[in-house]
C-alpha cells in the first residue's frame, strides 16, 4: 500500500508540475477534461494517496519489526 500511494503521489506531483510549467493537465487530457467523472475519480485517488503518505512521515526510521534506526550498543 505504501508503494502504491507513493507512486500515485508522484504521478500527481508530475501532473501539477506540468500544470505549473506548461499549463497542461495530463489527467484532464487523458480523461476527458477536468470535470469529467473519470478525471474526478483519478484526482480523488491521488488525493487519498497523498493523505496516506502523511502516515509515512511517522513511520520513517522504523523497521518491519517496529524497531527504530537507533544503533544498539552493547552495555558496558
Secondary structure per residue as TSV (DSSP state, phi and psi in degrees):
chain	resnum	aa	ss	phi	psi
A	1	X	-	360.0	-39.9
A	2	X	H	-61.2	-45.4
A	3	X	H	-64.7	-43.1
A	4	X	H	-61.1	-44.3
A	5	X	H	-62.7	-41.4
A	6	X	H	-64.0	-43.5
A	7	X	H	-61.1	-46.1
A	8	X	H	-64.6	-37.3
A	9	X	H	-67.4	-38.3
A	10	X	H	-64.9	-42.1
A	11	X	H	-59.6	-44.1
A	12	X	H	-61.8	-40.6
A	13	X	H	-65.1	-40.6
A	14	X	H	-63.8	-42.2
A	15	X	H	-61.5	-44.7
A	16	X	H	-65.2	-34.1
A	17	X	H	-63.4	-41.8
A	18	X	H	-63.6	-40.0
A	19	X	H	-63.2	-42.7
A	20	X	H	-66.6	-46.9
A	21	X	H	-85.2	-43.3
A	22	X	H	-113.0	-0.3
A	23	X	-	52.6	43.5
A	24	X	-	-127.3	117.1
A	25	X	-	-97.3	101.7
A	26	X	H	-62.7	-40.2
A	27	X	H	-62.3	-47.3
A	28	X	H	-62.4	-40.1
A	29	X	H	-63.7	-42.0
A	30	X	H	-74.6	-29.9
A	31	X	H	-107.9	5.8
A	32	X	T	95.7	27.4
A	33	X	S	106.3	160.5
A	34	X	T	-65.6	-29.2
A	35	X	T	-94.8	-1.9
A	36	X	S	-65.5	146.6
A	37	X	H	-60.4	-36.4
A	38	X	H	-66.8	-41.1
A	39	X	H	-60.7	-43.9
A	40	X	H	-64.0	-35.7
A	41	X	H	-65.8	-45.1
A	42	X	H	-62.3	-45.7
A	43	X	H	-59.5	-40.3
A	44	X	H	-65.7	-42.6
A	45	X	H	-64.5	-42.3
A	46	X	H	-64.1	-39.4
A	47	X	H	-63.0	-43.2
A	48	X	H	-63.6	-38.0
A	49	X	H	-63.7	-40.0
A	50	X	H	-62.6	-41.3
A	51	X	H	-64.4	-39.5
A	52	X	H	-61.6	-38.1
A	53	X	H	-65.7	-21.5
A	54	X	H	-58.9	-37.7
A	55	X	H	-64.4	-25.6
A	56	X	H	-67.4	-27.5
A	57	X	H	-61.3	-35.3
A	58	X	H	-85.4	-12.8
A	59	X	H	-92.9	-9.6
A	60	X	T	-55.0	136.1
A	61	X	T	82.9	5.6
A	62	X	B	-106.6	142.2
A	63	X	-	-92.3	173.8
A	64	X	T	-60.0	-31.1
A	65	X	T	-84.0	3.5
A	66	X	S	90.4	-4.8
A	67	X	-	-76.6	150.9
A	68	X	B	-92.6	177.5
A	69	X	S	-79.8	10.2
A	70	X	-	-68.5	131.4
A	71	X	-	-72.5	131.0
A	72	X	-	-92.2	122.1
A	73	X	-	-106.8	142.2
A	74	X	-	-65.8	144.5
A	75	X	-	-67.2	141.5
A	76	X	-	-105.6	360.0
